[in-house]
Every structure is written in structure tokens, then in C-alpha cells.
Amino acid sequence: MRISPIAVALALGLIATSASAAGDQKTQCVLRATEALPKLAGLKVARSGTRPMPAEQLANWKGQSKPIIVDIDVGTPDFNERYSYVYASGPTGGTFVQRVVPSR
């Protein structure tokens, strides 16, 4: 059995597209969370990243899409802090971004 080069190219294209879409979603999450940061003079983003929502919080999630946690490390000359946000997208393209305050 011989696999045509066209079939291989299509399969690789689909894999690349799905990987790119996942990367684009995470980028969109970080951008939306960055827009939600407090507007403070001199605030600079040092680092950002995404992670899945912890299982114990996911058990209480009522939304339709699977949420992502966005962590943004920011700093000013006076302090450094981490802001965490829940990001979820809706079926109509709307997004939900809310700050998560760690429990003490």
C-alpha cells in the first residue's frame, strides 16, 4: 500500500493547524488577561504563562468551555506581584476573564 504525497501533506497541514490554533488560543488568553490588569503607572509585565484549571476548581465550573488559568508576573519599581486570571471562551465567541485571588 502506497500513501500519496498529497495525503501526507494534508495530514501534516491538519496537525500544524490544530497545534497553531491551540497556540493562538493561549496567546489570545494572555492578551485578554493583560488587558484586565490594573492600570498602574510604571506597571511592566515580566512574564506570563497559561496552565489548566486545577481539578478541584474545575469540578465546580459551570461553563461550557474548559477554562484556562493565565498567570502574569508584573512589577513596578516598588513591588512585584503575580496576577492570575480565569479565561474561558463561549460558543458564540465571547470571552470570560476574571481575576482569581489566591486563598489564604
C-alpha positions in Angstrom: 0.0 0.0 0.0 1.4 3.3 -1.0 0.5 6.6 0.6 0.3 9.6 -1.7 2.3 12.7 -1.0 -0.9 14.7 -1.2 -2.4 12.7 1.7 0.8 13.2 3.8 0.8 16.9 3.1 -2.9 17.2 4.1 -2.3 15.3 7.3 0.7 17.4 8.2 -1.3 20.5 7.4 -4.1 19.4 9.7 -1.7 18.7 12.6 0.0 22.1 12.1 -3.3 23.9 12.0 -4.6 22.3 15.2 -1.3 23.0 17.0 -1.3 26.6 15.8 -5.0 27.0 16.9 -4.1 25.8 20.4 -1.2 28.3 20.5 -3.4 31.1 19.2 -6.0 30.4 21.9 -3.3 30.6 24.6 -2.0 33.9 23.1 -5.5 35.3 23.0 -5.9 34.3 26.7 -2.8 36.1 27.7 -3.7 39.2 25.7 -7.2 39.4 27.2 -5.8 38.8 30.8 -3.2 41.5 30.2 -5.9 44.0 29.3 -7.6 43.2 32.6 -4.5 44.2 34.7 -4.8 47.2 36.9 -3.9 50.5 35.2 -0.9 51.5 37.3 1.9 53.9 36.2 5.1 52.0 35.6 3.5 48.5 35.6 5.6 46.2 33.5 4.8 42.6 32.6 7.8 40.4 33.4 6.5 37.0 32.5 3.2 35.3 31.5 2.0 31.8 31.0 -1.0 29.5 31.0 -2.0 26.4 32.8 -5.1 24.2 33.1 -7.6 25.0 35.9 -6.9 22.7 39.0 -9.2 19.7 39.2 -10.9 20.8 42.5 -11.9 24.1 40.9 -12.8 22.5 37.6 -15.3 20.3 39.5 -17.3 23.4 40.4 -17.1 25.0 36.9 -20.5 25.6 35.3 -19.3 26.9 32.0 -19.5 25.0 28.7 -15.8 25.5 27.6 -12.8 24.3 29.6 -11.2 27.3 31.3 -7.5 28.2 31.3 -5.6 30.0 34.1 -3.4 32.8 33.0 -0.5 33.8 35.3 1.1 37.2 34.7 4.1 38.3 36.8 4.2 42.1 36.9 6.4 44.6 38.6 6.9 48.3 39.3 9.9 49.9 41.0 8.1 49.4 44.3 6.7 45.9 44.1 6.5 42.6 42.2 3.3 40.6 42.1 1.6 37.7 40.3 -1.9 38.2 38.9 -3.9 35.1 37.9 -7.0 35.1 35.7 -9.5 32.6 34.6 -10.1 32.7 30.9 -12.9 30.9 29.1 -14.5 31.3 25.7 -18.1 30.9 24.9 -19.7 29.1 21.9 -20.6 32.5 20.3 -17.1 33.8 20.5 -17.5 35.8 23.7 -14.8 35.6 26.4 -14.9 35.5 30.2 -11.9 36.9 32.1 -11.9 37.2 35.9 -9.1 37.6 38.4 -8.5 34.7 40.7 -7.5 35.7 44.2 -5.5 33.0 46.0 -7.0 31.8 49.2 -5.0 32.3 52.4 
